[in-house]
Amino acid sequence: MSPPVTSAGGGVEPPPLARPRLIGGRTFDFSREVAVMAVINRTPDSFYDQGATFALEASVAAARQAIDDGADWVDIGGAKFAPGPAITIEEEIGRVVPVVAALRGAGVVISVDTFHAEVARASIAAGAHVINDTTGVHDPRMAEIVADSDATLVITHSLAVPRTPYPSPHYDDVVTEVAAFLQERVARAVEHGVPPERLIIDPGHDLNKNTLHSLELTRRLGEISALGWPLLVAVSNKDFVGESLDRPRTERVEGSLAAAVVCILNGARIVRMHNVRAAVDAVRMTEAILGFREPAYLRHNI
């Protein structure tokens, strides 16, 4: 592999967004395409579904329903990031790998949300196409494992140790600090062998951020997308949506869709969502408005 190109500032130069990316047997042109990533939690204590898809049969059924509803990706998680009881690596592998195996050949990109390198290794071996690392490559082994495979790596901005309380966050400028973090972690991943064309970034809405931080990130997301990497956002049912609208977790669909659309208009190209059918409609309509796709049909005043 030839060495990655560096920018004038010394950072890693991202490949052009228009260059097709092959992920999980599917080709994406992120210069004019938005992917919907469905959230599948195989956890008993998920902040959103509170264990509704913890059973294997329920999680696989939820994933297949998401695919039927138009999801391009499914993101399978076996351990939540927020504080909670410790689980072993073996337990987490036992939660995610059977779902990955069940979805092989389903024609969808399979992502695993994990902050453990050993879980990433087992998931890739089972057929996962993407590792969604919510610690931003805190453990360099994560990058090394992805580098030794054909998988894609999502690098998320996060300052906390997973599953532990984090003090009230402070930023002088949340957007510039998130951008600098992501650039540094991209360079770390590339140093450990991950090709630039297999990297995606995520600003980490609500991760070690309060509502004002997440709103600022959303409003100025164009500064993150200007880094040039495919940009994933996870805004669905987050606390910044609930606090902005004074809505409980079960009543945040519309707010989540609004946040996702604003993110797309500011450069997001993968949106991680719980309510897949509504998200697919919102995303496809946004793509049509932006000229990324043709209408499904033309009849009105034709």
C-alpha positions as CSV (number, residue, x, y, z in Angstrom):
1,M,0.0,0.0,0.0
2,S,1.4,3.4,-0.9
3,P,1.8,5.9,1.9
4,P,-1.3,8.2,2.4
5,V,-1.2,11.7,1.0
6,T,-0.8,14.5,3.7
7,S,-2.3,17.9,3.5
8,A,-0.3,21.2,3.7
9,G,-1.0,21.3,7.4
10,G,0.5,17.8,8.0
11,G,-2.8,15.9,8.4
12,V,-3.9,13.0,6.4
13,E,-5.5,14.1,3.1
14,P,-9.0,12.4,2.7
15,P,-9.8,10.7,-0.6
16,P,-12.4,12.7,-2.7
17,L,-15.9,12.0,-1.5
18,A,-16.9,11.3,-5.1
19,R,-14.5,8.4,-5.2
20,P,-16.8,5.3,-4.9
21,R,-16.4,3.4,-1.6
22,L,-17.0,-0.3,-1.5
23,I,-18.5,-1.2,1.9
24,G,-20.0,-4.6,2.5
25,G,-20.4,-5.4,-1.1
26,R,-22.2,-2.1,-1.8
27,T,-20.8,1.0,-3.5
28,F,-21.4,4.4,-2.0
29,D,-20.8,7.9,-3.6
30,F,-20.9,10.1,-0.5
31,S,-20.7,13.2,-2.6
32,R,-24.3,12.7,-3.5
33,E,-25.7,9.9,-1.4
34,V,-26.9,9.5,2.2
35,A,-27.1,6.1,3.9
36,V,-29.5,5.3,6.7
37,M,-28.0,3.2,9.5
38,A,-30.5,1.4,11.7
39,V,-29.8,1.0,15.4
40,I,-30.0,-2.6,16.7
41,N,-29.3,-2.8,20.5
42,R,-28.6,-6.3,21.9
43,T,-28.4,-4.8,25.4
44,P,-30.8,-5.1,28.4
45,D,-30.2,-1.5,29.4
46,S,-30.2,0.6,26.1
47,F,-31.2,4.2,26.8
48,Y,-33.9,4.0,24.1
49,D,-35.5,0.6,23.9
50,Q,-34.7,-0.6,27.4
51,G,-33.9,-4.2,26.2
52,A,-36.8,-4.6,23.7
53,T,-34.3,-6.3,21.2
54,F,-32.1,-8.0,23.7
55,A,-33.2,-11.5,22.8
56,L,-31.4,-12.9,19.8
57,E,-34.7,-13.6,17.9
58,A,-35.9,-10.1,18.6
59,S,-32.7,-8.4,17.5
60,V,-32.5,-10.3,14.3
61,A,-36.2,-9.7,13.6
62,A,-35.7,-5.9,14.2
63,A,-32.7,-5.9,11.9
64,R,-34.7,-7.6,9.1
65,Q,-37.6,-5.2,9.6
66,A,-35.1,-2.3,9.3
67,I,-33.8,-3.7,6.0
68,D,-37.4,-4.1,4.8
69,D,-38.0,-0.5,5.8
70,G,-35.1,0.7,3.6
71,A,-32.1,0.8,5.9
72,D,-28.7,0.7,4.1
73,W,-26.8,-0.3,7.2
74,V,-27.5,-2.0,10.5
75,D,-25.4,-1.1,13.5
76,I,-25.4,-3.8,16.2
77,G,-24.4,-3.0,19.7
78,G,-23.8,-5.4,22.6
79,A,-22.7,-2.9,25.3
80,K,-24.0,0.6,25.8
81,F,-21.4,3.5,26.1
82,A,-23.2,5.1,29.1
83,P,-22.5,4.1,32.7
84,G,-23.7,0.6,33.7
85,P,-22.8,-2.7,35.1
86,A,-19.6,-4.3,33.6
87,I,-19.9,-7.1,31.1
88,T,-17.2,-9.4,29.9
89,I,-15.7,-9.4,26.5
90,E,-17.1,-12.9,26.0
91,E,-20.6,-11.7,26.9
92,E,-20.4,-8.8,24.4
93,I,-19.1,-11.2,21.7
94,G,-22.0,-13.6,22.5
95,R,-24.5,-10.8,22.0
96,V,-23.3,-9.3,18.7
97,V,-21.7,-12.1,16.7
98,P,-24.9,-14.3,16.4
99,V,-26.7,-11.2,14.9
100,V,-23.9,-10.6,12.5
101,A,-23.9,-14.2,11.4
102,A,-27.7,-14.2,10.9
103,L,-27.5,-11.1,8.7
104,R,-24.7,-12.3,6.4
105,G,-26.0,-12.3,2.8
106,A,-28.9,-9.9,3.6
107,G,-27.6,-7.3,1.2
108,V,-27.0,-4.7,3.9
109,V,-23.9,-3.2,5.4
110,I,-23.3,-4.8,8.8
111,S,-21.7,-2.5,11.4
112,V,-20.8,-3.4,15.0
113,D,-20.8,-0.7,17.7
114,T,-18.0,-1.6,20.1
115,F,-15.1,-0.1,22.0
116,H,-13.3,-3.4,22.5
117,A,-10.7,-4.6,20.0
118,E,-11.4,-8.3,20.8
119,V,-15.1,-7.8,19.9
120,A,-14.1,-6.0,16.7
121,R,-11.9,-9.0,15.7
122,A,-14.7,-11.5,16.4
123,S,-17.3,-9.4,14.6
124,I,-15.2,-9.0,11.5
125,A,-14.5,-12.7,11.5
126,A,-18.2,-13.3,11.6
127,G,-18.9,-11.0,8.7
128,A,-19.1,-7.4,9.9
129,H,-18.2,-4.8,7.4
130,V,-17.8,-1.8,9.7
131,I,-16.5,-1.2,13.2
132,N,-18.1,1.8,14.9
133,D,-15.6,2.7,17.6
134,T,-17.2,5.2,20.0
135,T,-13.9,5.9,21.7
136,G,-12.2,7.3,18.6
137,V,-9.4,4.7,18.5
138,H,-8.5,5.1,22.1
139,D,-7.0,1.6,21.9
140,P,-4.6,1.4,18.9
141,R,-5.3,-2.3,18.5
142,M,-8.7,-1.4,17.1
143,A,-7.1,0.3,14.2
144,E,-4.7,-2.6,13.7
145,I,-7.5,-5.2,13.7
146,V,-9.4,-3.1,11.1
147,A,-6.2,-2.6,9.1
148,D,-5.7,-6.4,8.8
149,S,-9.2,-6.8,7.3
150,D,-11.4,-5.3,4.6
151,A,-13.5,-3.5,7.2
152,T,-14.3,0.2,7.5
153,L,-13.6,2.1,10.7
154,V,-15.8,4.8,12.2
155,I,-13.9,7.2,14.4
156,T,-16.1,9.0,17.0
157,H,-15.2,12.0,19.1
158,S,-15.4,11.0,22.7
159,L,-13.3,12.0,25.8
160,A,-14.8,9.5,28.3
161,V,-14.0,6.0,29.4
162,P,-17.0,3.9,28.3
163,R,-19.5,2.9,31.0
164,T,-18.1,5.3,33.5
165,P,-19.5,8.7,34.7
166,Y,-17.9,11.7,33.1
167,P,-17.7,15.2,34.7
168,S,-19.5,18.1,33.3
169,P,-17.9,18.8,29.9
170,H,-16.2,22.1,29.1
171,Y,-15.0,23.3,25.7
172,D,-13.7,26.7,24.7
173,D,-15.0,26.0,21.2
174,V,-16.6,22.6,20.8
175,V,-16.6,22.5,17.0
176,T,-12.9,23.3,16.6
177,E,-11.9,21.0,19.4
178,V,-14.0,18.1,18.0
179,A,-12.4,18.7,14.5
180,A,-8.9,18.7,16.0
181,F,-9.6,15.5,17.9
182,L,-10.9,13.8,14.8
183,Q,-8.0,14.8,12.7
184,E,-5.5,13.5,15.3
185,R,-7.4,10.2,15.6
186,V,-7.6,9.8,11.8
187,A,-3.8,10.2,11.7
188,R,-3.5,7.6,14.4
189,A,-5.6,5.1,12.5
190,V,-3.7,5.6,9.3
191,E,-0.4,5.2,11.2
192,H,-1.6,1.8,12.4
193,G,-2.4,0.8,8.8
194,V,-6.0,1.7,8.1
195,P,-6.3,3.0,4.5
196,P,-7.8,6.5,4.3
197,E,-10.5,5.2,2.0
198,R,-11.8,3.0,4.8
199,L,-12.3,5.8,7.4
200,I,-15.5,7.6,8.5
201,I,-15.8,10.3,11.2
202,D,-18.5,11.0,13.7
203,P,-18.6,14.2,15.9
204,G,-20.3,12.3,18.7
205,H,-23.4,14.2,19.5
206,D,-24.1,14.1,23.3
207,L,-21.0,12.1,24.0
208,N,-19.3,14.1,26.8
209,K,-21.3,17.1,25.5
210,N,-24.3,18.9,26.9
211,T,-27.3,20.1,24.9
212,L,-25.8,23.4,24.0
213,H,-22.6,21.7,22.7
214,S,-24.7,19.3,20.5
215,L,-26.8,22.1,19.1
216,E,-23.6,24.0,18.3
217,L,-22.2,21.0,16.6
218,T,-25.3,20.5,14.5
219,R,-25.5,24.2,13.6
220,R,-21.8,24.3,12.5
221,L,-21.5,20.7,11.2
222,G,-20.3,22.1,7.9
223,E,-17.0,22.8,9.7
224,I,-16.6,19.1,10.5
225,S,-17.7,17.9,7.0
226,A,-15.2,20.4,5.5
227,L,-12.5,18.0,6.9
228,G,-13.4,15.9,3.8
229,W,-14.1,12.6,5.4
230,P,-17.5,10.7,5.1
231,L,-19.4,12.0,8.0
232,L,-21.7,9.9,10.2
233,V,-24.1,11.5,12.8
234,A,-26.0,9.8,15.6
235,V,-28.7,12.2,16.6
236,S,-31.7,9.9,17.0
237,N,-33.6,10.3,20.2
238,K,-30.6,11.9,21.9
239,D,-31.0,14.0,25.1
240,F,-30.2,17.2,23.2
241,V,-33.4,16.6,21.2
242,G,-35.4,15.8,24.3
243,E,-34.1,18.8,26.2
244,S,-34.6,21.2,23.2
245,L,-38.3,20.1,22.9
246,D,-39.1,18.9,26.5
247,R,-40.0,15.5,25.1
248,P,-39.4,12.0,26.7
249,R,-37.5,9.4,24.7
250,T,-40.7,7.9,23.3
251,E,-41.7,11.3,21.7
252,R,-38.5,12.4,19.9
253,V,-39.1,11.1,16.4
254,E,-39.9,14.4,14.7
255,G,-37.1,16.3,16.5
256,S,-34.7,13.5,15.6
257,L,-35.7,13.8,11.9
258,A,-35.3,17.5,11.9
259,A,-31.8,17.2,13.4
260,A,-30.8,14.6,10.9
261,V,-32.0,16.7,8.0
262,V,-30.1,19.7,9.2
263,C,-27.0,17.5,9.5
264,I,-27.4,16.2,5.9
265,L,-27.7,19.8,4.7
266,N,-24.4,20.5,6.5
267,G,-22.6,17.5,5.0
268,A,-23.6,14.4,6.9
269,R,-23.7,11.3,4.7
270,I,-24.6,8.5,7.1
271,V,-27.4,9.0,9.7
272,R,-27.8,6.6,12.5
273,M,-31.5,6.3,13.4
274,H,-34.0,4.3,15.4
275,N,-37.2,4.9,13.5
276,V,-36.1,3.6,10.2
277,R,-39.1,4.0,7.9
278,A,-39.6,7.6,8.9
279,A,-35.9,8.3,8.6
280,V,-35.7,6.7,5.1
281,D,-38.5,8.9,3.9
282,A,-36.9,12.1,5.3
283,V,-33.5,11.2,3.9
284,R,-34.8,10.3,0.4
285,M,-36.8,13.5,0.3
286,T,-33.8,15.5,1.3
287,E,-31.7,13.8,-1.4
288,A,-34.4,14.7,-4.0
289,I,-34.4,18.3,-2.9
290,L,-30.6,18.4,-3.1
291,G,-30.6,16.8,-6.6
292,F,-28.9,13.7,-5.4
293,R,-31.8,11.5,-6.7
294,E,-34.7,11.6,-9.1
295,P,-38.3,11.5,-7.9
296,A,-39.8,8.0,-7.7
297,Y,-42.2,9.1,-10.4
298,L,-43.5,12.2,-12.2
299,R,-47.2,12.8,-12.7
300,H,-48.2,16.2,-11.3
301,N,-48.7,18.7,-14.0
302,I,-46.8,16.6,-16.6
